[in-house]
Amino acid sequence: MGRGALRNLFIINRHAGKKNSWKTVSEQLQSLNPPNLTVKYTSCRGDATVIAREFVRNSSDFVRVFACGGDGTINEVVKGVFDLDNCAVAPVPIGSGNDFIRSFPYEKEEFLDIKRLLSGNICEIDLLKCGEYLSDNSITIGFDCAVAKNVDKFKHRKLITPGLAYKLSIFYCLLTGRKHNFRIKIDGREVEHKGTYLLSVCAKGKYYGGGIKCSPKADNSDSLIDFMYIPTVGVLKFVSLLSTFIKGEHIDNPKLDFVEHTKCKTIEYISDSPMEIGVDGEIVTVKRAEITVLPKSVKMIMPN
């Protein structure tokens, strides 16, 4: 194959979403039989990062990497190739939550149409960086991390969808996860706030938690962090806030004047002890949390 040819790499997570969801991709590939096709299957966490990076780095051609799985698989692929020029990532959302694609002006079914992706258009999106960690959607601290840690208590039970598991975890954490101690600097200027925080979100995407519209004004290509924080509130006020928050109506809402929102370049969280932060739902512990933007660092393929 000569230089400048096009390769199609499909990385498929067979454990994503409902049982055998991945077969919808396999059936389309058999029917379409795209040229220069390579199919790889993941076997454990982190596989998609390694597969994508090694394949693209070893290719002198442009590679379209089809990330077939949930938000975790897409995030792994993005982390593997974000600093490589000869590739673009096509999200194929066969997972359960699929929050990443909700920020784009397409329906889920359009991303599942492999033919439309094969003839799709390329756009560029930003990433968030916190130390060694990269996010294509959101980085959170506070209540959200407590919720994410406790989702596992519910999501493996029968008839419980990922979205419902997330909402059940919210109520579970109501009494134990509402007070968090840290300080915040926005573009180097410290926030004047006495007391604890309920939660804080640095976002590029609009949704998390299986469809919760936490950052309705986020733009994944504006080179800015969409930043929001909420101080600790009482249980009754929290309950009144919850439905509004889920629908994305909490920003610039005169009834919720305690919700703070802005756009910025950097956010720093300061604490006397190591902090737990949520990077696209994965909970990690860091000693220092400074979040910055990597503008237009990943090429993404949108359905034609």
N, C-alpha and C positions, 0 to 999 in steps of 0.2 A: 504493500500500500504506500503510495507516495505521500510526501509531506503535504499537509493542507487538507487531507481527507477527514472525514467525519466518523467518529466512533460512537457507538451507543452502548453505555454500560448500565445495566439494570441491577441494582442492589436490592434484594428482596428479603424482608423480615417475615418469615412464615408464621411467626408467633404474634404478629400485630393484629389487633382488632378481633372480630369474630372468627370462629374456627374456619379455616380455609379461605379467608378473604383474599389471600395472595393469589389464589387460583384465577381470579378474574383478570389479573395481569398476565399470568401465564397463557391463558386462553387467547387473549388479544395478541400476544407476541407470536403464537403459533399461526394465527390468522394473517397478521400483517407481515411477519417475517422481515423485519427491517434489516438493512444492510449493516455489515460490520458490527454484529451484535455479540455482546458478552453478557452472560447472566451469572451473578454471584449471589449466594445465600448467606445470611448472617447466622452465626451459631451462638453468640454471646454478646453482652454489652461491650461496646467499643469496636466491634468488628467492622461496622460500616465506615468508621473513620479510617481504619487501617486499609481496608479494601479500596476505598475511593482514592486515598492519597497515593498509595503505591501504583495503582493503575494509571492515574493521571500523570504522575511524575515520570513514569516509564514510557509515556506516549509522546511522540513528536507531533501527533495530530490533535485536533480539537475534539474533546470528549464531552458528550452530553451524559451526565450522570443522573439516572432516574432513581430517586430515593423512595422506595416502595415500602411504606410502613406508617407508623404513627409519628407524632411530633418528635419523639426521641430519635428515631431513625433519620429523619430529616436533619435534625440538629447535629447528629454524628457525622453525616455526609458533609454538611456545611463546614464543620470544624476541620474536616480532613482536607478541604480544597480551597478554603477562603483566601489563601495567599498565592494561589496558582492561577495563571492567566489563561491557560489553554483548556478551559472547561466552563460549563454552566450546569446548574442543578435544577432538575425538574421534580417538584414534589408530587408524589402519587399517594394520596391520603387513604391508606387502607387500615389505619389505626382506629382508635376509639374516640379520642378527644378531638384531634385534628384542628387545634386552635390556630396553628400557624397560617393555614390557608385562608382563614376567615377574614384576614385583613386585606385580602385582594378582592377586586370586583368580579369574582367568578364564583360559580356554584361548585360544590364538591364534585358533582357528576362530571363537570368539565375537566377537572384535574384527573379524574379517573379514566378519561377517554384518551388512550395512548396515541391514537391517530392524531388527535388535535395537539397533543404535546410534541409529537414528532415534527409537526409543521409549525410549532409555536414560536413566539417572539421572545427576545431576551430583554430583561430589565435588570437594573442593579439595585441592591438593597444594602442598608447599613447593618452593622453588627454592634453589639455592646461588648465591652471588654472589662473584666475585673480580674486583675492579676493574670493567672494562667487560664482563666475561664472565659469562654465566649458564649454569647447569647444571641439568638436570632429573633427572640420574642420579648422576654422580660426578665428582669432581676428584681427580686423582692426581699424584704426583710420585715420581721415582726410576725403579726398574726398569720399572714399567708404561709410562712414557713412552718408554723405550728400545724396549720391545716394540711399542708402537703405531707408532713411527716405522718399524720394520722389517717390519711386517705386509705392506706393499706389495711386498716382495721375494718374497712367496709367493702372495698372494691372487689374482693374475691368471693363475696357472698352471692348466692343465687338471686337473680332478678335485679341486681344492683348494677346500674350502668355507671361508667366513669363519672358522668356529670352528676348523677345522684350521689355517688360516693363522696364527691367533693363537697356537695351541699351538706351532707350528713356530718362530714368532718368539721365544717364551719360551726354547726350547732354544738358539736362535741367540745370544741375549743372555746366556746363562748365564755365559760367560767374560768378557764385556766390560761388562755393565750391572748388576753387583751392588753397586757401591760409589758412594754419593752423599753429597755433603757439604752439609748444611744444618742449621739449628737449628729447633726447633719450640716455639711457645707455644700452650698450650691455655687458652682463656679468660684470657689475659694472663699466665699462669704458664709459665715456660720449663721444658721437659723436661730433666731431668738425665741426659744421655747423652753419653758420650765415645766417639767413633768415628763410623763412617759408617752410613748407613741403606740397607737394601735397597729398601724402598718404603713409601709412605704413601697412605692413601685417605680422602677425605672423601666421604661417600655419603648420598644420599637413596633410591637404589634398591639392590636387593640384588645385581644381576648386572652383569657387563660381559664384554667379550671373547667374545661368542657363547655365553653360558651359564655362565660361571665365577661361582660364588656367593661373591663376594669379601666382601660385607657382609650376612651372613644376618640380622642384627638390625636392619637399617635399616628405617625407617618413613617413608614419603614425606609424612606429614602430622602428625608429632609436634613440629614446630618446633625440632628439634635436628639437629646434625650427627652422623652415625654415623662415628666416627673410629677409625682403626686404623693402627698402624705396626709395621714389622718391621725390626730392626737387621740389618746385613749378616751373613750366615751363610756358611759354607763350602759348596762345591758339593754334597757328599754330604748335608749337612743340608737344603740347598735342594731336592734331588731328593726326599728323604723328606717334605718339607713340601708339595710341589707337588700331589699327588693329593688330599691332605686339604684344601688351599686351594681347589681346583677344586670340590669337593663342598660347601664351606662349613662344614667341621668344624674349622676352625683357631681359632675364638674360644672362649675358656674351656676349652681343651683342655690337660689337665695335662701331656701329652707335648710341648706347644709353649708352654711358659711364657714364651718370649721374645717372643711375639706380644702386643702391647699394644692394648687396646680400651677406648673410653669413649664417652659421649655428651656433647656440649658445645654452646656457642653460637657460639664463634669459634675459628678456627685461623689461626695465622700462621707462614709459613715464612720463615726469614731466611737470606740467603746474601750473601757478599761480591761476587758477580757475578750477572748476570741468570740467571733460572731457567727451565727448560722445565717446563711443567705440562700435564697432559692434561685438557681440559675435554670430557667425554663423548666421549673418543677423539681429539679434535682437539688437536694439539700447538701450544701458543702460548708465546711467550717474554715473561716479565714481570720487572720490576725488584723488585716487591714483591708478595707473595702473601698477602693476608689474606682468608680465606673466612668469610662470614657466611650466615645463613639469612634468606630472605624467606618468612615463614610464610604458608601458604594463599594464595599469590599467583596461582594459575592454576586456573580451573575446568576439570575434565576430565569427559568423558562416558564412562560405563561401560555395557557391554551390558545390556539389559533381560533 
